[in-house]
């Protein structure tokens, strides 16, 4: 993944900006134990529901669209460049 990619400052996905900050250890130290548990529970529920959505996507989105979505993630994991795509 390129150096200029910002793990926190980007559009909302499954995680909110605050979720990303907390999971990356950049915030949340002021949360009590109950608030931390609630935050993690909410994250788990959204992830679980997003996995169900991935099933719908895999079954119904055209293959070309799926490749367009997932190739950058594959490239990130292998260190391949996505420049020029």
N, C-alpha and C positions, 0 to 999 in steps of 0.2 A: 504494500500500500504506500502511496506517495506520502512524503513528509508533510505536505500542505493539507492533508485530510484532517478535519477537526472532529474528533470523536464525540464532542459534546454539542457544539454549535452547528446544528443542521436541522433539517425538517424533522417533524415528529414521525416516528415509526412506531414500533411496539412500545418502546420506552419513551418517556417524556425527557426533556432536558434535565430536569431535577433527578429523575431515576438514573440517568447516565452519570451525572455528577456524583451521586451517592455510591453507585456501584464501582466507579473509578476511584473512590476515596477522596474526591475533591470537595465534598460537602457531606452534611448529615451527622457530623460529630455531636451536634447539639440535640439530636433526637433521642428520646428515652427509649428503653427496651421495647415497650409496647408500640411506639410509633415505628420503630425499625421493623418489628414483626408485621405490622399492618402494611407497610411499604412493600416488604418482600412478598407478602400474600397477594397484594394487588398486581405486582409484577408477574408472579407465577400464573395468576388467572389470565392476564392478558396474553402471556406467552402460550398458555394452553389453548386459548381461543385462536391465536394466530396460527398454531399448528393445524387446527381444524380448517382454517382458511387456506393454508397451503395445500391441503388435500383437494379443496374445491378448485384452486388455481391449477394444480397439476392435472386434474381431470377435465378442465374446461377451457383453459387458456391455450391458444395456438402455440405449438412448439417453438416457433420463431420468437414469440413474445417471452416465453419461459427462458429461452437461451439468452435473450437480451437482458433479462433480469438477473440471471444467475452467473453468467460468464464473468462479470466483474468480480464477484465474490470468489470464484475459482481462481481468477488471476491474483487476487489479494493473497490467497492462501499459498500460492506457488511462487509469488514474487514476480510474476510476469507483468509487463507493462501494458497498460490500457491506453497509452497515448496514441492518438490517431484513429481511434475507433469512433 
